[in-house]
Amino acid sequence: MRHCSVQVRSLLTRDELDRYNALMEVGGYLEDQNRYDLAYTVQKEIDILILPAIERLKEKSRDRDRATAEFLESLKNGEEASD
């Protein structure tokens, strides 16, 4: 089973995280039993489950990029005013 990143896991809601952990446990068990066909299905469910957290991470990145752009613009405007 493939784990998602720590950054994505930190943005899962409590319910999503509980479901994620349960699915990872089931998937691990299935892999131990060499039932990779079923483990694949569980992995697909995990991939779907984490999509909202991935979107939240992307939005945080966009917010950070906007804040950086605004800061750089304010520095540029401050330099033009002192010229």
N, C-alpha and C positions, 0 to 999 in steps of 0.2 A: 504494500500500500504506500502511496506517495502522500507525505504530509504536505500541507500548505505552509507557506512561510509564517514566521512568528509575527510579522507585521499584519498579515491577513488574519491570523488567529486572534490577535489582540482586538480586532474590529468586529469579531463575531458577537452577536448578542448572546445572552446567557442561554436561551433556548437553542440557538444555532450551535453554540459550543457544546452543549450537552449532546445534541444529536450528532455532531461531528465526532465527538469522542466515542459514542456508542457505535457509530458506523465504522470507525477505525478499528475498534475492538473486534467487531464481527468480521471485518475484512481480514484482519490479521489471523483470526481463527481459521477462516476459509483458506487462506494461503498455507497455514500449517497443515491443513488437511489436503493440500494439493488440489483444491477446488478453485483453480484460477479463473475458470469460466464464470463462477459466481462472484468471486472477488472483483472481477472486472466490472460487473454490474454495480457492486457496492461502490467502487471507485468512481463510477460515473455519477452516482447519487451524491457523493461527496463533492465532486466537481461542480455540480449544480447548486449544492447547498452553500458553497463559499462565494458564489458569484456576487451576491449583495455586498459582502465584505470587501471584495476586490473593487467594486464600484465606489465604496466609501473611501478606500485607500487612494483611488485615482482622484476623487474629489478633494481630499486633503492635499494631494500634490498640486492640483490646479489652484487651490486657495493659496498655498505657499508660493507658487509661481507668480500669482497675481500680486501678492504682498511684496515680493521681491521686486517686481516690475514697478510697483508704485513707489517703493523706497528709492530705487535707482532713478526714477523720474524726478522725485523730490530732490535728490542730490544734484541732478543735472540742472534743475530749475534754480536751485540755490547758488550754483556756480555761475549761471548766466546773470543772476541778479547782482552778484559781486563784481562782475566784469565791467 
